[in-house]
Amino acid sequence: VVQSGHGVAMIGLGSASGAGRAEAATQEALHSPLLDLDVSDARGALINVVGGPDLTLGEAERCAEMIQQQVAPTARIIWGAAVDESLGDELR
């Protein structure tokens, strides 16, 4: 488990559609009102990227890369991606 014995857990949610949706959704998640703490010291991140049928692996990787750049350099990152046909052009 990523959080086992590591202190406070935080959650950030973001969604976007259209060009640049991976970057926009990730920025929204990183600046979510649910994240009232600085993530730069985070020692782990669990990332779930969900998009419609046009979701690409590159978009999911971009989300993970952007978050990795914001957390501690030694943070353990676990990420995954899933397709939800009902989302259409939306990425979450």
N, C-alpha and C positions, 0 to 999 in steps of 0.2 A: 504494500500500500504506500502511495506517495507521501501521505501526511502522517504516517505512524511516528509519533514522538517528535513531531516538528513544530508544534505550536499552533498558532492561529491559522485558520483556513479562510480564504476569501473567494468570492465568486464575481465574475464579470460577464455580462451578457451583451451581445451586439448582433445586429442584423443589417443587411444592406442588399440592394439589387443593382443590376446594371454594371457598367464598366467600373473597374476598381473596387468591386464589392468586397473582395477579400481584405483589402487594406482598410476600407471604411468600416466593415463589421468588426475587425480586430481593434481599430482605434476606439470604436464605441465601447467594446468590451473592456478595454484597458482604462477607459475613463468613465465607466459605469458608476452610477450613484451607489451601487452595492459594494464598490471597492473604495472604502474610505481610508485605506492605508496605502502607503508607498510600496509598490511591488518590486522595487529594485533590490531588496534584500531577500526576496522569496527564494527558498531553497528547492522548490519543486513546483511543477505546473501540470495539471491534467487538462488537456485541450480536446474538445469535441467539436468538429466542424461538420455541419449538416447543410446540404444544399439540394437543389433540384437535380433533375437528370443531366443537366449540363455542368455539374460540379466537376472540376478537374483536380487531379492529384497535385498539380502545380499550385492551384489556389489554396488547397489545404496546407501544403508545405509552406506557402507564403505566410499564412496565419501563424503557424508554429514558429517560423523564423522571426517574425515581428515580436512575438511574445518572448522568445528566447533572448532577444536583444534587450529586453526591458528587465529581466530578472537577473539574479546573481549568476556570474559566469559558471559557477559549479552546480547550478540548479539541475535537478533531475526532471527532464521533460518527457512526458508520455502523451502522445497525441494519436488521434484517430479521425476517420472521416466516414460519413454515411450519406446515402442518397435517400431523400424523402420526396417522392414524386409530387406530393401535394404542395411543395414549396415553390414550384415553378422557377423563376429567376432569382429567388431569394436565397441568400447564404446566411447562416446563423453560426 
